C-alpha cells in the first residue's frame, strides 16, 4: 500500500474538517457520493460541517475512504500542522493513528 503524509489538519471557518496530503490529489473522490470532497485549488480533502457525526468520525471516514478506494494510507507525523483543532480531538486522532 502507498502512503502519503498529512501535512495539515484544520477546522476551517465554515466548520469543515480539512486534511491536506503532502503529494497525492483526490480530484475524483466526490464520485463516491459519501460527502467527502477535494478542493482543487488549495489541495485538500474536506468533510461537511458535522451534523450527526463528530470530527473524529469524519477524520476516520476520510482516511478510510482514501485507504480503501485509492490504496493510500494517510499518515500523521511530528511535522503535521494542527489548525483550530481542539486538543482533545487532536489527542483522539493521534491515538487512532
N, C-alpha and C positions, 0 to 999 in steps of 0.2 A: 504494500500500500504506500502511496505517496504521502508526503507530509508538507505542510506549509505552516509558517509561523504566524500567529496572531500578533500583529504589531500594535494594535489599539483596540480597546473595547470602550464604548461610551454609551450613555443615555443622552440623546440629543434633546434639543429644545421642544420637539414635538412628542417626546416621551418614548421614542423608538429605541430599541436596543440595536446598536450598530457594531459590527465586527469587521475590522479591517485586516484582511490577509496580506501577507508580505508580497506575494508574487502572483498567486492564482486569481483568475477572474471567473465569475459565475454569472455570465450575461443571460443565460437561458434558464436560471433557476425558477423564474416565475411560471414556467410551463408546468411545473409540478403542482400548481394550484394549491399551495399549502401556506399561503400568506407570508412567505419569505421572498424578499426582493433583493435586487442588486442595483446599486447606484453606480451608473456607468461613468459619471463624471468624477466622483470622489473615490470610487473603487472600494465600496464596502457592501456587505450583506446587512439587511435590516429586517426587523420584525415590525408589526404594527404596535401601537401603544397597547400594553396589556389590558385585557378586559377580564377574561376568566383565568388566563394563565399568568403565572408570575414571570419576572425577568429570568429567573433561573430556568423555568420551563422553556422559555423561548431560546435561551442560550443552548440548552440541551437539544432542542428541536433543530435549530440551525446547524449545529455541529454534527448531529446525527444524519441529517439530510445530505450534508456535504460528504460525509463518510460513506453512506450507503449509495448515493446516486452519482457521485463523482470519484469515489475511491481515494479520497484525500482526508487525512487526519489534520485538523486544525489544532496547533499546539501553542499553549501558553509558554512564555519564557520569563526570565527575570527582567527582560527588557520590554515586556508588554506594558503599554501605557494604559492607565485606567482613568477615564474622564467622567466625572459626575456619576460614579458608581459607589453606592453606599458600601462601607467597609464590611458589613455583614454579607452582602451579595458577593463582594469580591472574595471573601473567605469561602463562601459556599461554592463558587465557581472553581476556585483553586482546589478545593477538597475533592471535587468531582473529576478533575482532570488527571 
